[in-house]
Amino acid sequence: MPTQAEESQVKEFLKRAEIKTMKKDLRALREFDALKERNKIAKIKTLEEQRLEQAKKLEEKERLEAQTEKVKREGVLEKNAVEERLAEKDLKEYATEQERQQIFQFETQRLGFEKQADSIDKEKNPALKLQKNEIYVQKRNWEAKLKSVSEQEKKLEDEQNFIAQKSQQSVIGPEKKSLEQRRSDIDKEIENIEKKRWEIEKQLEGLENRIKEADKSYEQLAQERNSLRQKILGADKSLREIYSVIIARVEEKRRNESQEQRFSKEALAKSRLEQKEKVQRQQFGGQAGAGQGGKDFFNKMPVPVPVKEKILKTAQSEEEQRKKFIQDVEGWAQNKNNAPTIKQHPSSEIPIPPKK
């Protein structure tokens, strides 16, 4: 049997070993706490990270403002397009048959292109955006799961390292056996967690591929939309060329009509003035051949035939009125000479010419 001195030495040794182990445990705990604090500090954003985040927010704000401005411009263009379509509808009334066929052809093409573009804007693009949003929601959920699993794995690895160090330092058999058992259990838990992490990472990889496919489809739709836009602009250009020809023709016709009306009014006014002058000369001088001279004057004037005929008819009517007036004057003079002589005050009654 061990002597009392040996037992005292063993107890003293165990006591020193226990104190030493407790010191190591405390040091390991302090190191573990320090590691957690370092992780917290690492999560705090540095000044550079904050600057990058602010720059990213500013870039996003500018992108939204540019998008808003683009929407406003498209609204103005759409309003102008509506007004232009109304003007086109009015111009069709002045188009020839061939021009109407061309207009119908280009308008049909433009309508088809616009329907395809509307299908992209109102159906395909919204559906694709909804699909991407759903994918991003799923991705965030799987990322949250991955974060939780990674934290569990990190916690188990830290505990595993702590137990390994403590097991190496332990000299007590039961304690060392217990530590080894715990480390074995942790290995199994880490293995299960790694399987979960691999599955989550696989799901995330699939979601990333789906996002890339959606982005590719979105880019294809954008290219198709731009192509349709160019075709619509081409049809608009062809229609504008046709309508420009129609406008030029209508304006030329209106200018000619305005000039013809102005010339007709001037010629009619001039002819009436000539006739009045001739009537006055015939009343006091009795010049002959005034009617024929007036006709010759109008025949020599460079005026349209309908206008000339109208002027000649007016001149003939005035000539007949003039002749009737002269006959009335001559009849009045003859009656005055044949009447008995009666002393009376002289009269200056002369038949008033008919009003024109």
HUJO-V766422 format. One record per backbone hydrogen bond with DSSP energy under -0.5 kcal/mol. CO is the residue of the C=O (numbers start at 0). NH is the residue of the N-H. Records with the same first field share a line. If there is no record, write none. Layout:
CO = NH ; NH
//
This chain:
2 = 6
3 = 7
4 = 8
5 = 9
6 = 10
7 = 11
8 = 12
9 = 13
10 = 14
11 = 15
12 = 16
13 = 17
14 = 18
15 = 19
16 = 20
17 = 21
18 = 22
19 = 23
20 = 24
21 = 25
22 = 26
23 = 27
24 = 28
25 = 29
26 = 30
27 = 31
28 = 32
29 = 33
30 = 34
31 = 35
32 = 36
33 = 37
34 = 38
35 = 39
36 = 40
37 = 41
38 = 42
39 = 43
40 = 43
45 = 49
46 = 50
47 = 51
48 = 52
49 = 53
50 = 54
51 = 55
52 = 56
53 = 57
54 = 58
55 = 59
56 = 60
57 = 61
58 = 62
59 = 63
60 = 64
61 = 65
62 = 66
63 = 67
64 = 68
65 = 69
66 = 70
67 = 71
68 = 72
69 = 73
70 = 74
71 = 75
72 = 76
73 = 77
74 = 78
75 = 79
76 = 80
77 = 81
78 = 82
79 = 83
80 = 84
81 = 85
82 = 86
83 = 87
84 = 88
85 = 89
86 = 90
87 = 91
89 = 92
90 = 93
91 = 94
95 = 99
96 = 100
97 = 101
98 = 102
99 = 103
100 = 104
101 = 105
102 = 106
103 = 107
104 = 108
105 = 109
106 = 110
107 = 111
108 = 112
109 = 113
110 = 114
111 = 115
112 = 116
113 = 117
114 = 118
115 = 119
116 = 120
117 = 121
118 = 122 ; 123
119 = 124
122 = 126
123 = 127
124 = 128
125 = 129
126 = 130
127 = 131
128 = 132
129 = 133
130 = 134
131 = 135
132 = 136
133 = 137
134 = 138
135 = 139
136 = 140
137 = 141
138 = 142
139 = 143
140 = 144
141 = 145
142 = 146
143 = 147
144 = 148
145 = 149
146 = 150
147 = 151
148 = 152
149 = 153
150 = 154
151 = 155
152 = 156
153 = 157
154 = 158
155 = 159
156 = 160
157 = 161
158 = 162
159 = 163
160 = 164
161 = 165
162 = 166
163 = 167
164 = 168
165 = 169
170 = 172
171 = 175
172 = 176
173 = 177
174 = 178
175 = 179
176 = 180
177 = 181
178 = 182
179 = 183
180 = 184
181 = 185
182 = 186
183 = 187
184 = 188
185 = 189
186 = 190
187 = 191
188 = 192
189 = 193
190 = 194
191 = 195
192 = 196
193 = 197
194 = 198
195 = 199
196 = 200
197 = 201
198 = 202
199 = 203
200 = 204
201 = 205
202 = 206
203 = 207
204 = 208
205 = 209
206 = 210
207 = 211
208 = 212
209 = 213
210 = 214
211 = 215
212 = 216
213 = 217
214 = 218
215 = 219
216 = 220
217 = 221
218 = 222
219 = 223
220 = 224
221 = 225
222 = 226
223 = 227
224 = 228
225 = 229
226 = 230
227 = 231
228 = 232
229 = 233
230 = 234
231 = 235
232 = 236
233 = 237
234 = 238
235 = 239
236 = 240
237 = 241
238 = 242
239 = 243
240 = 244
241 = 245
242 = 246
243 = 247
244 = 248
245 = 249
246 = 250
247 = 251
248 = 252
249 = 253
250 = 254
251 = 255
252 = 256
253 = 257
254 = 258
255 = 259
256 = 260
257 = 261
258 = 262
259 = 263
260 = 264
261 = 265
262 = 266
263 = 267
264 = 268
265 = 269
266 = 270
267 = 271
268 = 272
269 = 273
270 = 274
271 = 275
272 = 276
273 = 277
274 = 278
275 = 279
276 = 280
277 = 281
278 = 282
279 = 283
280 = 284 ; 285
281 = 285
288 = 292
289 = 293
290 = 294
291 = 295
292 = 296
293 = 297
294 = 298
295 = 299
296 = 300
300 = 302
303 = 307
304 = 308
305 = 309
306 = 310
307 = 311
308 = 312
309 = 313
310 = 314
311 = 315
312 = 316
313 = 317
314 = 318
315 = 319
316 = 320
317 = 321
318 = 322
319 = 323
320 = 324
321 = 325
322 = 326
323 = 327
324 = 328
325 = 329
326 = 330
327 = 331
328 = 332
329 = 333
330 = 334
331 = 335
332 = 336
333 = 337
334 = 338
339 = 341
341 = 343
347 = 349
//
